[in-house]
Structures are given as C-alpha cells and as structure tokens.
Amino acid sequence: MATQVVMEALSPTMEEGRLVEWKKQEGEPVAAGDVLAEVETDKAVMELVARVSGVLLRQTVKAGQTVPVSTPVGLIGEPGEPVPAAAGNGAGGETVRPQGAPSRRPATPQPAAAKPPAPPAAPAPQAPPIPAAPVAPPGAPAGRLKASPLARRIAEERGLDLRSIQGSGPEGRIVLRDLDRARPVGAPSPASAARAEAPLTRAPRPAPVTPLVPAGAPYADVPLTQMRKTIARRLVQSIGPVPTFYLTTEADMERVWEAREAILETGKRSGDGQVKVSFNDIVIKGVASALRQHPACNAWWQDDHIRYWAEVHIGMAVAIEDGLITPVIRHADQKSLREIATEARDLAGRARERRLTPEEYTGATFSISNLGMLDIEEFTAVINPPETGILAIGRIAPKPVEHQGQLALRRRMRLTMSCDHRVIDGATGARFLQTLKAMLENPLALVW
C-alpha cells in the first residue's frame, strides 16, 4: 500500500515549509533515508528524507509551493502500484513505473482471421516523462548538481555556470568559497567581469537585500519568506507582551585591543594564524563568564514560572540574506577564546548558507547582537523569548575621556542590555553590566 510523504516539522518553530526543489522525480526508486526534497523552513534550508523504500509515485506539491506542516507532498509505493485518485492529478488511478522498467501492459490480442493491415495502435498511457538533466561540460562533476541556495543566487547574479564548478562542500555540494575561481559564461559586461575577477569574499559590511521594482511599475509585491514570517511573528510576541527596559554602559577597550593584537601576533608566530579571535568572540566569553556570577540574568520566562539555567548557552545574531538567525555556542563559559572563535566562525558561515541544524540555533539562555562592524555606535536589541535578556554591542571608537586625571583619547564601546522586567530588575541588570565591563577593561579576568 502506498505511503504518504508529508511536510515534516524540520525545526521546533516550523509551522509551514516551502518546497524548494525535488531531489527525486516521479518514477525514481527511493530507499529509506534518501533525500526526497529540499525544504525552506523558518530558519534554514533542510532536507526532507524518505521514511520508507519504494518508488516515488507522485509529487503532490510542486517546487516553489508553501504548505503547512503535516500536509502530504508526495506518495511512495511499490513499482507498478496504481496511484489513488485523490493523490493523482487526474480522475482515477494511474500506474507509475520506475524509470527504465518495461511496460507491464498485456499484449494486444491478434485477430483470428486475416484482415488488411491495421494502422498502428496508439501508445499505452505512461507516466509523465522526466526531463533529461542538462549535459555537463567536460570536467564537470557527474550526477545531480548540488549547490547551496546562496551559491546559486550569487552564481546567477554573476553569470556563472554551476555545472563547470567543482564543489568542495558535503557530498560535492557547491558552496560560496567554490565560486572564487569561477568565471562568467559568455560575454559579460565590464562591471560583471570586474566582479568575477575579484576574489569572492563576504564583505565585512553587508547591505540588506532590497527587492527590485520592475521598470515602469509603481511597486513590487514580494512574498514573505519562511524566515521573515517567523521574525515578524516573534517580534510581535516580544515587543507587545514583554515589559522591556534598557540599560546602557560604556567600556574602555584599550586593554582588550592590546590583548587581541597580542593573540593575533602569537598565532602568526606559532603558524596558527588561521584562528583569529574577534572582539565579538571576546564579548561572548565575557558575557558567558559574567552570567556565571549573575545567574538571575541567565533565565527563561515560562508564563507560570521562571527557569533559571545552570548552563550558559550564548546565542549570537548573524545577518543572512533575508533576515537573521542566532546560532548558539553551548557551554560558552567553559570554553576558551580559541574554542569560541573557531566555533563562532563555523556557525556563522553555515548560518549564511542556511545549513544549520535545529539543535544549532535553538536553546540559547542569553543572546548578543553586534552592529559595531556596521559603524553603529549604540542601539537596542529585541529580546528573543523565552530568553529574558539580550546585549546590543556598538562600535569601538576613540573618544576624548578623562583618564588618570588627564584628557586622553581612549577606545570605547557602548553596551546596551534589553531586560525583561518580569525576571530581571534594574539593579540586577546593572550589576551584571558592571561585572562585564570590569572583565572587558581587565581581560586577564577572562582567563583567570
């Protein structure tokens, strides 16, 4: 009996999913665990896998469609099994054969008496033909083309042929770094050629993606992505019901600046220059250490109770193409700066490619959001329920301040904490910021 393939809840907060691409076509054999399709959830692009073996009899949801969780999207059954009328596109059952399998229709009986030659019989109805895959140029990777959504978008913008690029990601998937050596197809414009020749690196100050309005049109309506829908819903849940107040302080970053320069220099001398500690990594370490001393800020609001966490899991906001996501560094208070730097860079890279697993972006007990690299001096961040606090980090900039009785230029950084007043009182948040500020102004406290 045929088994329905349903849109699964691939993340804890997923309510609907957009089927990005079918990886198996109608009539193809399927084994349990095979990837059937790629699905865009509210957080990432994830894989929908087969739970049973057989043949993909029908795709009931086409690529590009968005359906709620638990909606049937396909049908898997035995070779030659009729497709139920409700699951097919036509009226009545239809038999789908595996690709390349011979027809099982009985031969047409021959007439008993000799008769004049009859015209050829009409061909038996068959499953819809599956379009042939494009022929890859010599040297291109064989098999199905695998590429991350980000790599596909950038390749399209730059006029690159993905079939001629060798992927270095999992299972040969083409990812962002593989486009470095690629060149546009055909005769691009001088501007496109210049962009193609330049190394493809992520800009330190990414601009938001703005939908383009077609020429002559007064406006353009762009459907919400799954991520943007979730962001909108979560912000309404936070700003409306959560009584939020804000605390701002300013830390002297001269010693942290010097300490980071020393760390980078040590890494170069030891031949380990690839591990680069950022100021964001240092703040993560400082926040995690301060939360150990102020557990009242390391909590979740749970409607009828408060959950105070003994573990410290820091969420770090990462801007991606159409929104943001907060990968989680778990047990951050127990990790060294080197470990935090390595993990943060890996999580941020995979977040931009929409390849995080749900376990990697859920479960934070406190979050940070850093816009300093975008030249923002100070801002307030929105709390991500059920967390009760988030820290907004501004840029490091020299300012004239009083230092040791004299006016001096010192590197300073603004820190603004958003607090859920149902859990964190003003004095509680202020003491947390005092501890964090002291750690940043004396970085030895972070390794003591």
N, C-alpha and C positions, 0 to 999 in steps of 0.2 A: 504494500500500500504506500502511496506517495506521502512524503513528509514535507510539511511546510517549512520554509525558511522565513524567519521573522526578523524584523528590525530589533536587534537586541539593545539593551541599555549598556553601552560600552563605557560609560562614565557614571559616577554616582549621581550627578545632577542632570543627566541627559533625559530629556522628555521627548525629543524628536531628532531625527537624523536625516541628512541629505546624502543620497546615494551618489557618490562622486563618479565611480567607474566600476563596471563589472569586470572581474578578472576571469570569470568562467562564462562561456557562451552557451546558449541553448543547444543541447545535444552532446555537450562535452562530458566525459566521465569525471566523477568527483570522488575523492577519498575523504574520509573524516579527518578534519584538521586542515584541509586545503583552504586557501584564501578564495572566497567567492567574490568579494567586492570590497572597495574602499568606501568608508562612510565618514562624512564630516560630522563630528559631534560638536557640543558646545565648547570644547577645549582643544581638540586635536583631530587630525585625520587618522582613523584607525581602521583595522582590518576586520571584516565580518567573515568568520570561518564556518565551514560546513560541520555539522554535528553528526551527520550520517554519510554513508557512502552510497554511490549510485550514479545516476545521470541527471544533470540539470535539465529538467523537463520544461520549465517555463520561468521567464523573468517577468514577474507581475508588476514590478516597479522599474521604470526606466531610469537610466543615468540622468542626474540633474534634478530628480524629484525629491521632495522632502515629505516624510511621512512620520506619524507618531510611533513611539516605541510599541512593540508587540504587533505592528502591522505586518501581514505577510508580504514578502518581497519576492519570493521565488518558490519553486517546487522541485524536490529531488525524489526520484523514484527509480524503478528498475528499467533497464533497456526495453523499449517497445511498449512500456506501460501507457495506457491511454491517459491523457490529461483530463481531469474532471472539468466539466463545462464551466463551473464557477471560477476555475483557475486559468482558463484559457482566454484568448481574445475573441474567439468565435463562438458560435452556438453549437453545442455538442462537444463530445470528447474528441481529442486529436492525439494521434500517436507520434511521439518524438523519438527518433532513432539516434543512437550515438554516432558521432562523426565517423564516416568511413564504413559503417556497418551496412551489409547488404539488405535490400528490401525483403521483408517477410511476407509480402502480399502473395497470395496463391496465384499460380499461373492462370492465364485466361483459357478456359476450355476451348478446344478446337471443334469446329462444326463436323458433324458426321458425314455429310455429303460434300462432294467437291463443289465449290462455289467460286465465282470470279474473285480475284484478289480484292480484299477489303482495304480501305485506307488505314494507315497506321493508327493504332489505338492511342487515345490521349494518355499522356504520362500520369502515373498514380500520384495523388497528392502527397507531398512530403513536407517535412519541417522547413521553416523559412531558411534559406541559405545563409550561411555565416560568411560575411565578407572576409576576403583574404587579407592577411596582415601586410602592410607595406614592406616591400623588399628593401632590406638594409644594404647600404653600400659596403664594398669590401672592407673588412677590418672592423665592422661594427659588431657590437655584442649580439649574439644569437638569442632567439627566443623573444618572449614578450618584453616590450620596452618598459622598464621600471625607472621612475623618476619621482622625486618629491614634488609636491604641489608648488613650492617656492621655486624649485629649479625649472619647472615647466613654465611658470609665469615669466621668469626672467629670460628664459630662452626665447620665448615668444616675443618679448619686448626687444630683444637684441638680434632677432632674426637668426637664431642658432638652430641647427638640425640636431635634435637629441639622438637620432639614430647613429650619428657619427661620433658620439662621445662615449668613452669608456667610463662606466660608473665605478666608484670606489666605496659606495655605501653597502649596507647589508644586502646580501644576495645580488650584488652588482647594481644596486639602485644608484641612479644619477642624483647627486646632491649638489649643493651650491658650490662647493670647492672644485667640482669637476668641470665647471664652466670656465675656469681660469684660462685654459689653453685653447678654448673653442674659438672659432671664427665665424662670422655671419655667412649665410648662404646667399649666393647671387651677388648683386652689386648694391651694397647698402649705401646710404647717404654718408657724406664725410663725417657728420656728427655721430652716426651709428658706428662707423668704422673706428673712430677715435675711442668710443666707449668700449668697443670689443677689444682693442689693443691694450687698454689699461687693465691691470690685474683686477679681478673681480673680488673686491673685499667689501665687507659690510661697513658702511660709513659710520663714524662714531656719533654722528648727529642725524639719525634717520628722520625724514619728514613723513608726516602722515599721508597715507594713500588717499587722494581725493578723486572721487568718481568724475569722469569727464562728461560734459553735456554735449550731445551730438550737435554738429554745426547747424545753425538755424532753429534749433529747438530752444524754447524758453527754460526748460528744466529737464532733468532725467530722474526717473524713479528707479532706485536700486534696491532689490530685495535684501532684507536683513540676512546676514549670515547667522549660523547657529551660535557663534561666539558673541556676536553683537546682541542677539536676543537675550542671551544669558546675562551679559553685562548690564543691559537695561533692567532686567528683572531684579538682579541682585542689588543694583544701586537704589532702586525704589524700596527694596526691603531694608536697606541700610539707612539712607538719609531720612526717610519718614519716621519709622518707629524708634530708631536708636537715638537717645539723647546724648549728643556728642559735644564735647568741649575740647579746646585745643591749648596745648602748652608749647611755648617756643623758647629755646635757649640757643646760645652760640658758643661753639667750642674753638679753642685755639688749636690749630692743626700743624703748627711748626714742627713739633717733635714727631708727629705721625709722618709728616712729609719726609723728614730726615730718615726716619726708620724705614720707610718704604724704599727710598733711594738706596739705603744700605742693603736691604734684602735683595733688590734687583741686581746690585753690583756683585753681591756674594753669589747669586745664581749664575751670573756670567762667568765668574772666575772658576766656578765648580763645573762648568759645562752644562748646567741645568737651567739655561736661560729661557726655556720654553714655558716654565711655570712662572707666570707673572702675577704677583699679588697686586690687586687694585685697591683703591680706597674703599670701594663698596665691600670688598672681602673683609677689610679691617673693621668696618662698621658692623657687618654681620657678626663677626667674632665678639665685638664689644657689646652689641645688643644681647647676644646669647649669654655672655658672662654676667651682664647686669640683671638679666631675668632670673638667674640663679639666686641672686641676692634679693630680688623683689618678685617673689612668686605670685603676688596678688595681681601683677600685670600679665602673667602667663596663664590666661584663663579663657574659657568659653562661656557665653551666656546661653543657657539651656531652658529658657522660659520659666520653669518651676524650680530651677536650681542653678548653681554656678559650678562649673567643672574647673578645678584648679589642676594644672598639669605639673607633674614632676619631671616630665621630659620637655626639652626645648627644641621645637621644630620651627625654623625660620622660613617664611615664605618671602621670596624676592620677586617683585613685579618686573616682568620682562615685556617690552613692547614688541608686538609682532605685526603682521601685515594689516589685519583688520580689527585689532583690539589689544588686549593684554592678557597675560597669564602669569600665575605665581608659582613657579617651581619651588619645591620645598627641600631645604637642606636639613635633614633629620639629625637630631642629637648634635646640633651645631656647637653647643657648649663643650662637648667632649672632643671636638676636632681641632687640629692645628690650623694655622693660617694657610699652610701649604695645601692641606686636605680641602679646606673650604674653597680656596682659589681654584683648584683642579675641578672640584665637583660643580662649583657655580658656573664655570666656563662651559662644561659639558652640558649641564642642564639648560643653560641659556641658548646654546647652539641648537640643541634638539627641539627646544620650545619654538624657535623661529621656523623650524622645518615642520612643525606640528606633529612631532613624533614622540611626544611624552606619553607614558602610560598613566592611567588614573592615579596610581599609587605615588607618582612623582609630582603631582600638582594638587594633592588634597592632604588635609590633616595638619596644616600649619597651626601653631599656637600663637604666633605673633608674626606680623609682616613688616617689611620695609619697602619704600618706594623712592628711588633715586632719580632725580631730574637734573642733578648738578652738571652732568656732561652735556646737557642742552642749555647751559648758561642760565638756569633758573636759580634765583637766589633763595627764594622761600615760597612754600606752597603748603596746602593742607591736603592730606590724602583721605580717601573714603575707607572706613572700616569694612573689612570683609567678614560678615557674620559666618559662624558664631564667634569668631575672634573678637576681642574687646579692645584691641589697640593696634595702631599702625604708625610707623615713624616715617615722616617725609624728610628727605635729605636734599639740601640745596648745594650750590656750587662752592668750591673752595676759592676764595679770592682774598688778595691782600687788602687790609684796611688799616687806617691810622687809629691806633688804640693806645691807651696808657699801659706801659709795660715796665715794671721795676722802677716806677717813679718818673719815667720819661715817655715822650710820644714816640711811637715806633710803628713801622709797617709790619703787620703780622698776618699770616694766612689764617682766615677764619671761615667757619662753616655753620650755617643755620640748621637747626634740628627742630622739627615741629611734630609733636605727638598728638594724634587724634585718640581720644579716650571715650569709651562707653561708660557714662556716669552711673549706670546701673551696677557696674562692677568696680570701676576704678574711680576713686575720689581724687580731688585736685592735689592734695598733699601726697597721695600715693604715687601719682604720675610724676610729680615734681621730684620726689626722692629718686625715682628710677632715672630720670634725666640727669640728676646730679651725679649719680654713680657712673652713668655712661659718659658724661662729659669728663669726669676725672680720669676715666680709663683712656679716653682719646687724647687727653692732654698729657698723660704719662703712659705711653704704650707699653712700658715694661709690665704694667698691671695686667696686660692681656696674655702674657706668657708666664706669669708668676705662678 
